[in-house]
Amino acid sequence: MRTPLRIAYVLDPRFPGGTSSAVAAELKVAARFGRITVHAVEGSMFRGRTVAPALETAFDDLGIEPVWDAPVISADLVILHNPAFLKFERQFGARIFCRDLIAVTHENFERPGGVEGFDAAKCLALIDRATLALRKHVAPVSAANRRTLAGWFARQGAPAGWQVLPDDWFNICAFETLPPTATPADRRGRHSRAGFEKFPSLEIMDRCFPAHAGANVILGADGLIAQRLARPHWTLLPFGAKSVEEYFGMIDFMVYFTSPAWRESFGRVLAEAMAAGKVVISDPATAESFGGGVIGAAPDEVDAIVARHVAEPKLYRAQVARGQAAMARFSAEAFAAMFGAVADRAGGRAAA
């Protein structure tokens, strides 16, 4: 009989938002392939040991007790999520021994224009110095994320011993799908954590969420609330003030643009909106990850897009159907097929 594969996850489990939700969904699939341990790293980015809610639920469901700041991590396959959590560290506190190490790059290595997103060389070097492994890969979460790695590798040079995984380590989007409304209205919204980089300029926000819209719901508007911004036609809600289900019940169009100096590596919240039966509008580069399921546009085009889909409910329903069909690429089974190939190699059951 084969010895069960030992799989170790290494991450800072306090990170909020889509990263923690993606890892939570992934753990449930990875558990099919071997024995899971989770090594929690208490980095400098956050204080305390409050685990993100999505991960806490996953740990409870799988009977996992995370091990904090272990001095030694040993497994066949080690999956380190979001190496950017090391950007404020001077050293990696553990020694890692494994056949295969996968560093999943939830943050883009480069921002629009080719500016470095964070000190990726430092983060990879910290991991490298702490690790003894047969193979080390960085794993992009999307085609857009992969391009930022390619640009960074071309400019910086590939760090010794590191390769880019051929397959994307995509977010599992196994959300319940809801049918679109039969009577769409001009009810707009956006949802993200409250980081400043998640928001475009106030000028673009005004174009996307005008006074003539029937509703403008901004969830994750902590920064705007702190500014005491005078926009009586906006409903400003702090991050977490509404459940995702409640929020999506308040809108028909998800309009999502970010700072021009920053871009989503995947855009999990957009997949959530498509599953909820909403038409989603974003910049073309972000929309690309969803194969036509998200409408790629400029902020100046949003009004016309919304008006057209409100006037033609059939068009609205067709776009929602397109989005939900595109999400099949991000199913748990599709992820399991990709993960299985990596697990076979780490278990010595496939060619390197």
Solvent accessible surface area in square Angstrom, and as a share of the most:
residue,aa,sasa,rsa
1,M,245,1.09
2,R,180,0.66
3,T,105,0.61
4,P,71,0.44
5,L,5,0.03
6,R,91,0.33
7,I,1,0.01
8,A,0,0.00
9,Y,0,0.00
10,V,0,0.00
11,L,6,0.03
12,D,8,0.04
13,P,0,0.00
14,R,18,0.06
15,F,24,0.10
16,P,49,0.31
17,G,24,0.23
18,G,35,0.33
19,T,24,0.14
20,S,4,0.03
21,S,32,0.21
22,A,5,0.04
23,V,0,0.00
24,A,9,0.07
25,A,26,0.20
26,E,7,0.03
27,L,0,0.00
28,K,95,0.40
29,V,5,0.03
30,A,0,0.00
31,A,39,0.30
32,R,132,0.48
33,F,60,0.25
34,G,20,0.19
35,R,131,0.48
36,I,27,0.14
37,T,66,0.38
38,V,1,0.01
39,H,21,0.09
40,A,1,0.00
41,V,25,0.14
42,E,70,0.32
43,G,8,0.08
44,S,73,0.47
45,M,46,0.20
46,F,58,0.24
47,R,235,0.86
48,G,42,0.41
49,R,126,0.46
50,T,113,0.66
51,V,22,0.13
52,A,6,0.04
53,P,108,0.68
54,A,36,0.28
55,L,2,0.01
56,E,92,0.41
57,T,76,0.44
58,A,1,0.00
59,F,9,0.04
60,D,109,0.57
61,D,94,0.48
62,L,60,0.30
63,G,70,0.68
64,I,23,0.12
65,E,145,0.65
66,P,21,0.13
67,V,69,0.40
68,W,50,0.17
69,D,70,0.36
70,A,13,0.10
71,P,100,0.63
72,V,81,0.47
73,I,3,0.01
74,S,62,0.40
75,A,4,0.03
76,D,18,0.09
77,L,0,0.00
78,V,0,0.00
79,I,0,0.00
80,L,0,0.00
81,H,3,0.02
82,N,7,0.03
83,P,2,0.01
84,A,0,0.00
85,F,4,0.02
86,L,2,0.01
87,K,58,0.25
88,F,124,0.52
89,E,28,0.12
90,R,231,0.84
91,Q,134,0.60
92,F,19,0.08
93,G,69,0.66
94,A,10,0.08
95,R,117,0.43
96,I,0,0.00
97,F,79,0.33
98,C,17,0.10
99,R,94,0.34
100,D,0,0.00
101,L,0,0.00
102,I,0,0.00
103,A,0,0.00
104,V,0,0.00
105,T,1,0.01
106,H,20,0.09
107,E,48,0.21
108,N,20,0.10
109,F,1,0.00
110,E,15,0.07
111,R,92,0.34
112,P,38,0.24
113,G,84,0.81
114,G,23,0.22
115,V,96,0.55
116,E,70,0.31
117,G,15,0.14
118,F,20,0.08
119,D,67,0.35
120,A,0,0.00
121,A,46,0.36
122,K,64,0.27
123,C,0,0.00
124,L,2,0.01
125,A,35,0.27
126,L,7,0.03
127,I,0,0.00
128,D,50,0.26
129,R,157,0.57
130,A,5,0.04
131,T,18,0.11
132,L,120,0.60
133,A,27,0.21
134,L,126,0.63
135,R,50,0.18
136,K,26,0.11
137,H,8,0.04
138,V,0,0.00
139,A,0,0.00
140,P,0,0.00
141,V,1,0.00
142,S,6,0.04
143,A,48,0.37
144,A,12,0.09
145,N,0,0.00
146,R,62,0.23
147,R,122,0.45
148,T,22,0.13
149,L,1,0.00
150,A,59,0.46
151,G,15,0.14
152,W,3,0.01
153,F,29,0.12
154,A,88,0.68
155,R,156,0.57
156,Q,102,0.46
157,G,38,0.36
158,A,65,0.51
159,P,34,0.21
160,A,93,0.72
161,G,55,0.53
162,W,11,0.04
163,Q,111,0.49
164,V,47,0.27
165,L,4,0.02
166,P,107,0.67
167,D,74,0.39
168,D,41,0.21
169,W,4,0.01
170,F,28,0.12
171,N,9,0.05
172,I,3,0.02
173,C,6,0.03
174,A,74,0.57
175,F,55,0.23
176,E,141,0.63
177,T,71,0.42
178,L,83,0.41
179,P,112,0.70
180,P,36,0.22
181,T,48,0.28
182,A,69,0.54
183,T,110,0.64
184,P,10,0.06
185,A,43,0.33
186,D,33,0.17
187,R,73,0.27
188,R,2,0.01
189,G,0,0.00
190,R,1,0.00
191,H,19,0.08
192,S,8,0.05
193,R,64,0.23
194,A,36,0.28
195,G,19,0.18
196,F,174,0.72
197,E,26,0.12
198,K,21,0.09
199,F,28,0.12
200,P,14,0.09
201,S,55,0.36
202,L,69,0.34
203,E,107,0.48
204,I,39,0.20
205,M,3,0.01
206,D,51,0.26
207,R,91,0.33
208,C,2,0.01
209,F,2,0.01
210,P,17,0.11
211,A,75,0.58
212,H,127,0.57
213,A,11,0.08
214,G,68,0.66
215,A,27,0.21
216,N,2,0.01
217,V,4,0.02
218,I,0,0.00
219,L,1,0.01
220,G,0,0.00
221,A,0,0.00
222,D,54,0.28
223,G,37,0.36
224,L,18,0.09
225,I,69,0.35
226,A,84,0.65
227,Q,119,0.53
228,R,215,0.79
229,L,34,0.17
230,A,80,0.62
231,R,56,0.21
232,P,130,0.82
233,H,61,0.27
234,W,15,0.05
235,T,59,0.34
236,L,40,0.20
237,L,27,0.13
238,P,59,0.37
239,F,82,0.34
240,G,61,0.59
241,A,54,0.42
242,K,72,0.30
243,S,51,0.33
244,V,51,0.29
245,E,133,0.60
246,E,98,0.44
247,Y,0,0.00
248,F,9,0.04
249,G,50,0.48
250,M,58,0.26
251,I,0,0.00
252,D,3,0.02
253,F,0,0.00
254,M,0,0.00
255,V,1,0.01
256,Y,2,0.01
257,F,13,0.05
258,T,17,0.10
259,S,22,0.14
260,P,106,0.67
261,A,55,0.42
262,W,47,0.17
263,R,79,0.29
264,E,20,0.09
265,S,14,0.09
266,F,10,0.04
267,G,3,0.03
268,R,23,0.08
269,V,20,0.11
270,L,0,0.00
271,A,0,0.00
272,E,36,0.16
273,A,0,0.00
274,M,2,0.01
275,A,2,0.02
276,A,12,0.10
277,G,1,0.01
278,K,24,0.10
279,V,1,0.00
280,V,0,0.00
281,I,0,0.00
282,S,0,0.00
283,D,25,0.13
284,P,86,0.54
285,A,29,0.22
286,T,6,0.04
287,A,6,0.05
288,E,87,0.39
289,S,10,0.06
290,F,0,0.00
291,G,52,0.50
292,G,39,0.38
293,G,2,0.02
294,V,5,0.03
295,I,32,0.16
296,G,39,0.37
297,A,5,0.04
298,A,47,0.36
299,P,24,0.15
300,D,103,0.54
301,E,87,0.39
302,V,0,0.00
303,D,54,0.28
304,A,60,0.46
305,I,12,0.06
306,V,1,0.01
307,A,60,0.47
308,R,110,0.40
309,H,8,0.03
310,V,48,0.27
311,A,78,0.61
312,E,86,0.39
313,P,44,0.28
314,K,159,0.67
315,L,60,0.30
316,Y,0,0.00
317,R,97,0.35
318,A,43,0.34
319,Q,10,0.04
320,V,3,0.02
321,A,59,0.46
322,R,115,0.42
323,G,1,0.01
324,Q,42,0.18
325,A,73,0.56
326,A,13,0.10
327,M,12,0.05
328,A,71,0.55
329,R,129,0.47
330,F,9,0.04
331,S,37,0.24
332,A,25,0.19
333,E,112,0.50
334,A,35,0.27
335,F,1,0.00
336,A,10,0.08
337,A,76,0.59
338,M,19,0.08
339,F,0,0.00
340,G,12,0.12
341,A,63,0.49
342,V,10,0.06
343,A,1,0.00
344,D,54,0.28
345,R,37,0.13
346,A,0,0.00
347,G,19,0.19
348,G,55,0.53
349,R,84,0.31
350,A,50,0.39
351,A,95,0.74
352,A,99,0.77
